[in-house]
Amino acid sequence: MKTILLVDGYNIVGAWPKLARLRDRESLEASRSALIEQLVNFTAFRGYRTILVFDAQMVASPLSRELKTEALEICFTDHDQTADTFIEQYSYNLLKDRRLRVIVATSDRAQQILVLAQGADWLSADSLRREVEAAHKQMRENLKRHRSQPTRKLADQLDPKVLERFSQWRCGD
């Protein structure tokens, strides 16, 4: 079953302490970029299709979509539409396809109740943060384990007699 993760971008920025500090110290754009970077790796690792939704009142253009990677899409809503209403409508339409699992990540209580009633799964901002951190930890462990394994060469897989014969051919014997 394919999983679609819908993320309320500014809700997550406000709820994750590191992103909120980045927003307050640098800019909203910096915190958005940091969230996108976190979700790119998480989305690929989990095999999700993620749609990160931001309210358009914080940007200059109306409804726009940008495919960041094959699995991560960034969406800025129309000026008169909130991320909440976009996510509610979009999840409703996605859930018509019973082959999809839809997860909505937000800490907005009203939105949580609505998407659960629609049949979607829900993650609080804090739960999403913990899942992202766990995925990053697992990726680091996988990479460390991969690097600690001996290199795999064809010669390591061949019978010693065959290797000896190849050596003789190489030396002209």
N, C-alpha and C positions, 0 to 999 in steps of 0.2 A: 504494500500500500504506500503510495507516494504521500509524503508529508509536506504541507505548506505551512510555513511559519510567518505570521503577520506580526510585525513589531511596531508598536506605537513609539516612534523615535524620541520625541521630546519628553515623553513620560519616562522612558528609560534613562535618558540623559539626566533628568532631575532626580531620579531614584538611585543611580549608581554613584557613590561618593566620589570616585576618581573623576568621572565625567562631569559631575556638578562642579567640582573644584576647577577643572580645566575650563569649563564654561565661564565661571566667575573670574578666574585669573587671566584667561587669554581671550577666548571668544566662543560664541555659539558654534561658529564654523569649525573651530578646533575640536570641540567636543563631538560634533557630528562626525567629523573625519575619524576620530578615535573609535567611536561606536562602529562605524562602517568597517574599519580595520579588524576590530574584534569579531564582528559577525561574518566577515569573509571567510576566515579560517574555520570558525565554528560551523558554519553552514556546509562547507565542503566536507569537514570531518564527519558530521552527522548525516550527510546525504540529503539534507533538506533543500527545498526551494524556498527562499526567504524573500519577503517583500517588506522593506523598511519604509514606514510611512511617516512623513513629516507634514505638519500644518504649513500651508503656503503663506500664511500671514508673515512668516519669518523670512521669506524669499521674494524675489522680484517677479517671477513668472507664475502664471496659473498652471493647472494640472500638467505636470511633466513627469516623465518616467525615464530613468537611466538604468541600463543594464550594466551593473558594475562587473559582474562575472556571469558565467552561465547559470549560477545558482542564486545570485543576489541581485535584486532589483531595488532601486531607490525611487520612491514616489513622493512628489510634493503635490498636495491636494490643490483643488481650486481655491481661490481666495475666500469664497463663501462656504467652504466645507472644512470641517475639522478632521483631524486624523481619526478621531473616534467614529464619526459617521461614515467615513470612507471604509474603515476596517469592518464596521458592522455590515455595510452593504456588500462589500467584497467577500467577506466570509460567508454571508448568506448565499451568494451566488456560487461560490466554490463548493459549498456543502450540498448543492444539488447533485453533484457528482459523488456518488456513494463510494467510489474507489479512492477518494482523497481523504486524508486526515488533515484537519485544519487545527493549528495551535495559534492562539492569540496571546502575545506577550504584552501585558500592561498591568499597572497597579490601580487603574481606574475601576472602582468598585461597580459603578453602574454598567460599564462596558463588560466587566467580568460576568455579571449576571446575565446580560443580554446574549453574549456569545455562547455561554454555557447552555442557555435555553435553546439556542439555534442548533446545538449539537457539536460545537467546536470544543476543543480542549483549551485550557487556560494555564498560563504561567505568570506568576507575579514577576515584577522587575527583579526582585531579589533572587527568585528561583532561576530566572534566566541567567543572572550574573553567576550564580553557583554552577550552573550547567556549562556556561562558557568557560569558566575557570577550570572545571574538571576536564573538559575536552582539551584545553590547552595543555594541562598537565599530562594527559594521556598522549597527546601528540609529541611532547618533549620526551616522554619515556619511550615511546615507539622509535623515535629518532635515535636516542641514546642506545637502545638495544640494537638497532640496525647498524649503527656505527661500530659497536663493540664486536659484532660478528666478523669472523675472518672473511677476507675477500673471496669471492667465488670465481675461480678460474676454471677453464676447461681442463687444464692439466690436473687440477685437484680431483676431478671426477673420473679420470681415465685410469685404467688398469696399469700398474707399474710396468708390465711387459710391453704394453703398447707404447708407453712413454719412452722406454728404452729403445724401442725400434725407431720411433720418431727421431730420437737423439742421434741414432746411427745414421739415418738418412740425411739429417741436417749436416752431419760432419763428413758425409760422403762415403760412409762405410757400407 
